Amino acid sequence: MQYLTTDDNAEMGRIVDQWLHELRQNYTSTQCQQAASLLGQWAGNAWQWCEGDEHGWVLKSFVRWVNDHDIVLNWAIPGLLRGWE
């Protein structure tokens, strides 16, 4: 299990790159670039909101992938507290 205590480090960048690499197996390059941009907006807004991903599809996809790879994001992600189904 891997623990990340902050989203402001090189390891987080490597994890995002791995997620995007796996996304490329099912999505186009353009869709992956859009996902990267939206995830960057989530991070830039302290994980609280993202214009263009109001339902959190990209954020939830990333967090599911992280969980599936036994990675713990050891900080709060307020965007996940909205009760999305």
For each residue, the residues with C-beta under 8 A, 3 or more apart:
1: 70 71 72
2: 69 70 71 72
3: 71 72 74
4: 7 9 11 12 15 71 72 73 74 75
5: 74 75
6: 9 12 75
7: 4 12 43 47 73 75
8: 12
9: 4 6 12 13
10: 13 14
11: 4 14 15
12: 4 6 7 8 9 15 16
13: 9 10 16 17
14: 10 11 17 18
15: 4 11 12 18 19 66 71
16: 12 13 19 20 36 39 62
17: 13 14 20 21
18: 14 15 21 22 69
19: 15 16 22 23 62 65 66
20: 16 17 23 24 32 35 36
21: 17 18 24
22: 18 19 25 65
23: 19 20 26 27 31 32 35 61
24: 20 21 27 29 32
25: 22
26: 23
27: 23 24 31 32 35
28: 31 32
29: 24 32 33
30: 33 34
31: 23 27 28 34 35
32: 20 23 24 27 28 29 35 36
33: 29 30 36 37
34: 30 31 37 38
35: 20 23 27 31 32 38 39 58 61
36: 16 20 32 33 39 40
37: 33 34 40 41
38: 34 35 41 42 50 52 53 58 59
39: 16 35 36 42 43 58 59 62
40: 36 37 43 44
41: 37 38 44 45 50 51 52 53
42: 38 39 45 47 49 50 53 58 59 79
43: 7 39 40 46 47
44: 40 41
45: 41 42 48 49 50
46: 43 78
47: 7 42 43 59 75 76 77 78 79 80
48: 45 78 79
49: 42 45 54 79
50: 38 41 42 45 53 54 56 58 59 79
51: 41 54
52: 38 41
53: 38 41 42 50 56 57 58 59
54: 49 50 51
55: 84
56: 50 53 59 60 79 80 82 84
57: 53 60 61
58: 35 38 39 42 50 53 61 62
59: 38 39 42 47 50 53 56 62 63 77 79 80
60: 56 57 63 64 80 84
61: 23 35 57 58 64 65
62: 16 19 39 58 59 65 66
63: 59 60 66 67 73 77 80
64: 60 61 67 68
65: 19 22 61 62 68 69
66: 15 19 62 63 69 71 72 73
67: 63 64 70 71
68: 64 65
69: 2 18 65 66
70: 1 2 67
71: 1 2 3 4 15 66 67
72: 1 2 3 4 66
73: 4 7 63 66 77
74: 3 4 5
75: 4 5 6 7 47
76: 47
77: 47 59 63 73 80 81
78: 46 47 48 81
79: 42 47 48 49 50 56 59 82
80: 47 56 59 60 63 77 84
81: 77 78
82: 56 79
83:
84: 55 56 60 80
85:
